[in-house]
Amino acid sequence: MLCRLWRQASVAAVLIFPRATTVAFAALPPTHKTSVIKNLSTVGTGATSLSATGTTTNGMESKIEAATPVNGIPGQDIKEEQPVRNPITESSTVLVVGGGRGIGLEFVHQCAGRGATVIATHRGSDISTDLKTFMDDTRYNIEALSLDVGDEESIANAAKELKARLGDRPLTHVIHSAGTYMKGMSFDGTSRGGRPPQPVVTKEDMMTTYLVNAVGPLLVAQAFAPLMGPAPGSDEKHLPVYSILTSKVGSVYDNTSGGTYAYRSSKSALNNIAKSLSVDLAGEASVVLLHPGFVRTDMTGGKGLIDTPESVSGMLRAVETTDATVGFRFVDFKACIIPW
Ligand SMILES: NC(=O)c1ccc[n+]([C@@H]2O[C@H](COP(=O)([O-])OP(=O)(O)OC[C@H]3O[C@@H](n4cnc5c(N)ncnc54)[C@H](OP(=O)(O)O)[C@@H]3O)[C@@H](O)[C@H]2O)c1
């Protein structure tokens, strides 16, 4: 009980008086440092002024750059620093789930451009023309793998096939981009919350969206996380990185406009699934949740504020800054921390 109070007080002090507690943090016993780091990661606030060295549960030295909101609108002004700690290189093997089009396709392109071997999943037997074009480009090392995230048998078959293809080579990165946005979104079809009338959300919209956006990513993680491992000869801090594309729309804090029941709730569920994964895979893989911004793709009907190259290069900065010393977080393409 006393320990718990002490740990909670430590975290509160760090958040409220970051500068003063930088010095105090250095004097904490290792177990308390670990707890403060963990709790700061959990709080997930952006960081400006605390930087301290601690010890993680596996005994590694870790540098934390934690956070104090400074005049910040959460998710807009609270940014993390993103030095390249864990780069994607020729030694990396990256699985992009949903790599046939949209944001996933651009992840395939940019990871292959860094020299990584990339396995891009697509549904069914047809490979999109855009993915095929990248696969045919001799500068890149890209393979295709059929996988439907809503189908357990398809996931199991894909994992079995990839395991056979990889042999001893581990997957260093999984980037789960696949997702769906269905049209049904409103409470009762009338204008509410200042929004124009929209189709009523149905049970089918809810269940299908939940299957693809929340259940599917968990089933995919169960099948593919066991294939992950650090690149041969890499630094012990270079844990494999499991990245999942969520959406700011799944942030309960950010929900001021209502509606969008199926998509919002599926992404909120996904966020909690990812949090559990981050705990359960601790020491095996680092987990990060990514928000791509409002991106011009099929999902948005071509509307948006940015195109896929800008979104993906920003998210890859977050991926490449993620190693064993960085806690689980929900971060966007501009390095802004998104509140839950
Ligand atoms: N675009 C945005 O502004 C935005 C904003 C926030 C979050 N996001 C998230 O970013 C991710 C990528 O979005 P996007 O804009 O690139 O969407 P998109 O252009 O609609 O592409 C969706 C991707 O998901 C795949 N997919 C859908 N259902 C699948 C299933 N059952 N099994 C396997 N793959 C499936 C699609 O594969 P097929 O080609 O086989 O259909 C496609 O590769 C999604 O998770 C989305 O929620 C996007």
The ligand as an SDF file (V2000), in Angstrom:
LIG
                    3D

 48 52  0  0  0  0  0  0  0  0999 V2000
   -7.4160    7.9580  -44.4700 N   0  0  0  0  0  0  0  0  0  0  0  0
   -7.5660    8.5820  -43.3200 C   0  0  0  0  0  0  0  0  0  0  0  0
   -7.7930    9.8220  -43.2670 O   0  0  0  0  0  0  0  0  0  0  0  0
   -7.4720    7.8200  -42.0310 C   0  0  0  0  0  0  0  0  0  0  0  0
   -7.6260    8.5620  -40.8410 C   0  0  0  0  0  0  0  0  0  0  0  0
   -7.5000    7.8800  -39.6280 C   0  0  0  0  0  0  0  0  0  0  0  0
   -7.2100    6.5340  -39.6110 C   0  0  0  0  0  0  0  0  0  0  0  0
   -7.0810    5.8400  -40.7850 N   0  0  0  0  0  0  0  0  0  0  0  0
   -6.7660    4.4090  -40.6850 C   0  0  0  0  0  0  0  0  0  0  0  0
   -5.6560    4.1150  -41.5000 O   0  0  0  0  0  0  0  0  0  0  0  0
   -5.7630    2.7720  -42.0010 C   0  0  0  0  0  0  0  0  0  0  0  0
   -5.5940    2.7700  -43.5120 C   0  0  0  0  0  0  0  0  0  0  0  0
   -6.6310    3.5710  -44.0580 O   0  0  0  0  0  0  0  0  0  0  0  0
   -6.6610    4.0040  -45.5950 P   0  0  0  0  0  0  0  0  0  0  0  0
   -7.0860    5.4080  -45.6210 O   0  0  0  0  0  0  0  0  0  0  0  0
   -5.4390    3.5820  -46.2720 O   0  0  0  0  0  0  0  0  0  0  0  0
   -7.9060    3.1150  -46.0800 O   0  0  0  0  0  0  0  0  0  0  0  0
   -8.2600    2.5110  -47.5280 P   0  0  0  0  0  0  0  0  0  0  0  0
   -7.6130    3.3120  -48.5850 O   0  0  0  0  0  0  0  0  0  0  0  0
   -9.7370    2.3430  -47.5170 O   0  0  0  0  0  0  0  0  0  0  0  0
   -7.5440    1.0790  -47.4800 O   0  0  0  0  0  0  0  0  0  0  0  0
   -8.0090    0.1420  -46.5860 C   0  0  0  0  0  0  0  0  0  0  0  0
   -7.0220   -1.0050  -46.5380 C   0  0  0  0  0  0  0  0  0  0  0  0
   -7.4990   -1.9410  -45.5660 O   0  0  0  0  0  0  0  0  0  0  0  0
   -7.6030   -3.1990  -46.1970 C   0  0  0  0  0  0  0  0  0  0  0  0
   -8.7040   -3.9860  -45.6350 N   0  0  0  0  0  0  0  0  0  0  0  0
   -9.9780   -3.6110  -45.4230 C   0  0  0  0  0  0  0  0  0  0  0  0
  -10.6770   -4.6440  -44.9250 N   0  0  0  0  0  0  0  0  0  0  0  0
   -9.8200   -5.6940  -44.8370 C   0  0  0  0  0  0  0  0  0  0  0  0
   -9.9270   -7.0260  -44.4260 C   0  0  0  0  0  0  0  0  0  0  0  0
  -11.0880   -7.5480  -43.9890 N   0  0  0  0  0  0  0  0  0  0  0  0
   -8.8330   -7.8170  -44.4740 N   0  0  0  0  0  0  0  0  0  0  0  0
   -7.6600   -7.3360  -44.9210 C   0  0  0  0  0  0  0  0  0  0  0  0
   -7.4840   -6.0780  -45.3440 N   0  0  0  0  0  0  0  0  0  0  0  0
   -8.5630   -5.2820  -45.3080 C   0  0  0  0  0  0  0  0  0  0  0  0
   -7.8630   -2.8920  -47.6630 C   0  0  0  0  0  0  0  0  0  0  0  0
   -7.5660   -4.0340  -48.4310 O   0  0  0  0  0  0  0  0  0  0  0  0
   -8.3620   -4.3180  -49.8210 P   0  0  0  0  0  0  0  0  0  0  0  0
   -7.6100   -3.5560  -50.8640 O   0  0  0  0  0  0  0  0  0  0  0  0
   -8.2610   -5.7980  -49.9670 O   0  0  0  0  0  0  0  0  0  0  0  0
   -9.7710   -3.8340  -49.6390 O   0  0  0  0  0  0  0  0  0  0  0  0
   -6.9010   -1.7410  -47.8600 C   0  0  0  0  0  0  0  0  0  0  0  0
   -5.5870   -2.2040  -48.0180 O   0  0  0  0  0  0  0  0  0  0  0  0
   -7.1190    2.2610  -41.5320 C   0  0  0  0  0  0  0  0  0  0  0  0
   -6.9440    1.4670  -40.3770 O   0  0  0  0  0  0  0  0  0  0  0  0
   -7.8790    3.5260  -41.2020 C   0  0  0  0  0  0  0  0  0  0  0  0
   -8.8790    3.3040  -40.2420 O   0  0  0  0  0  0  0  0  0  0  0  0
   -7.2000    6.4540  -41.9980 C   0  0  0  0  0  0  0  0  0  0  0  0
  1  2  1  0
  2  3  2  0
  2  4  1  0
  4  5  1  0
  4 48  2  0
  5  6  2  0
  6  7  1  0
  7  8  2  0
  8  9  1  0
  8 48  1  0
  9 10  1  0
  9 46  1  0
 10 11  1  0
 11 12  1  0
 11 44  1  0
 12 13  1  0
 13 14  1  0
 14 15  2  0
 14 16  1  0
 14 17  1  0
 17 18  1  0
 18 19  2  0
 18 20  1  0
 18 21  1  0
 21 22  1  0
 22 23  1  0
 23 24  1  0
 23 42  1  0
 24 25  1  0
 25 26  1  0
 25 36  1  0
 26 27  1  0
 26 35  1  0
 27 28  2  0
 28 29  1  0
 29 30  1  0
 29 35  2  0
 30 31  1  0
 30 32  2  0
 32 33  1  0
 33 34  2  0
 34 35  1  0
 36 37  1  0
 36 42  1  0
 37 38  1  0
 38 39  2  0
 38 40  1  0
 38 41  1  0
 42 43  1  0
 44 45  1  0
 44 46  1  0
 46 47  1  0
M  CHG  2   8   1  16  -1
M  END
$$$$
